[in-house]
């Protein structure tokens, strides 16, 4: 996708008319260009956006996720030429007519409901579901746990064989990391599932580096870093999987909310039968949560949130390093070359964020979780940039393209996870300050 076309569609995402925004989102999804991911992610995260536009953005992002998984399986993925992509089926004028018809139908439905309400006997009514239940979330997290645990075991076996033989088994299926971005789970409603969700997302992100190192090693026929370092990365992911299993086991046992990594002299008693389970039990002050009142002053939270969010915005904005690298790799895939080779990068923006000290992390671990995701994003961005600059130097991107794209997509996932956690933390701070 040309930069002019992307910028034009990005501008339409800011249009006051929701029909124009919906049109732009569908067009970006139809083009299937990874450079549109940051703009579509911003639309999806905007809670003030209309449901139709957010749903269209989610569907488009699902296409990109499927593309990434296909690349991880070494499948050939071709991005269509924008000139050959058909326009979305419905034009703004057609949507306007449909909206008029729907308005009439809604008025008729309102009249029917009003008549039914008058004629129906008092005391009746059916509750309306207010989002996924604990059971639904648990089933999805169990599925994610099984997949991530399988990825860990496959990678550990592959790297252990390499460490023992000293030879890459490139004729065997490459170890992969399944893309599992964190679900949006409210901490106050489901504290245990919230922690399991974060641990699994952390594990999936940590597995990205060794999986990409394997692919790059097979392309180069030379492995760097050595197998031992990659095994250490897999072990870090395995620790997160074990942590997630501990949270899920507590949910299964309806256990009180406790931190499985912190020893405790006394265990809280389980709730009496018939009362609320652990999923709605308020967490103690030393658990991985924001206590009520907040563990830190509101101003301290706001300072960290502002600083961390500025890091995310610097990387994911229209001229941010992640956005630019995504575009440059897309240029390489579509044209075989990139004008990005002549564009300088501000490498100082890629330094790790270490403002959250141990004293602050002990009071508010969520700040440390966000810091961890920021630093994973920075590490993957640095690796992708190194791949890109190497291709510019050698004038050969053939063995670097898939790995570079996967790493910058992993970086985007990490920064998006950090943004989600910042949104949740900001909501808690806002509630406490109001």
Secondary structure as UniProt FT lines:
FT   HELIX           3..12
FT   TURN            13..14
FT   HELIX           18..31
FT   HELIX           34..36
FT   HELIX           37..45
FT   TURN            47..48
FT   HELIX           51..72
FT   TURN            73..74
FT   HELIX           82..84
FT   HELIX           92..119
FT   TURN            122..123
FT   HELIX           134..165
FT   TURN            170..171
FT   TURN            187..189
FT   HELIX           191..220
FT   HELIX           227..252
FT   TURN            253..254
FT   TURN            260..261
FT   TURN            273..274
FT   HELIX           278..280
FT   TURN            285..286
FT   HELIX           298..316
FT   TURN            318..319
FT   HELIX           321..335
FT   HELIX           339..342
FT   HELIX           347..350
FT   HELIX           358..363
FT   HELIX           365..394
FT   TURN            398..400
FT   HELIX           401..433
//
